[in-house]
Amino acid sequence: MIEVAIVDDHKVIADGLERLINESETARVMGKAYSVAGCRELLKDRQPEVLLLDISMPDGSGIDLCLKIKARYPQVKVLMLTSYGELATITRALEAGANGYVLKNSEPDELLEGICTVASGKRFLCEEATMTLQKNENNPIEFTRREIELLQLIAEGYTLPQLADKMYLGINTIRSYRQKLNIKLGAHNTVQLLKNAKALKLV
């Protein structure tokens, strides 16, 4: 039986995953945590073969945590389990050392397959994540000169009115550019926008 630990800030989801895994004939859950701090405590005493790790948690990022886990416990296979399906997020997770990536809307069988696959030492991507990466390989995201300029100014901390002044554009035009950048980089706020931009070496 593959020993699995679950780290997800939603207890209902974590409990549901525990039931699913324990009812399978291939794996069992040896521990759960609901935060970055909780995960660190869990791993101090005992490490699972596979760690199901969410990205968004109240006290930090699962991707940053993955990087630290792989450095300290390289034998632990990290399978990201998240609702974030954007290219930049998938890329960042894999660069941080994640052994697999599964979206929460995946079928239960796909999750169990992911657990078995990463436990065997292979990489696993759910179907949707695979399609996202393949689509990017065939049609790389392109950014205009003005979009890159805006990204760099945002990284320097300029406010919306200051951005409009710096770029000699109206505030509504800046908002439109910003919305397009959010879509292209799969971001929901400024922090995520800049993180994803840095991951792609745009700033």
Secondary structure, 3 states (H helix, E strand, C coil): CEEEEEECCCHHHHHHHHHHHHHCCCEEEEEEECCHHHHHHHHHHCCCCEEEECCEECCEEHHHHHHHHHHHCCCCEEEEEECCCCHHHHHHHHHCCCCEEEECCCCHHHHHHHHHHHHCCCCEECHHHHHHHHHHHHCCCCCCHHHHHHHHHHHCCCCHHHHHHHHCCCHHHHHHHHHHHHHHHCCCCHHHHHHHHHHCCCC
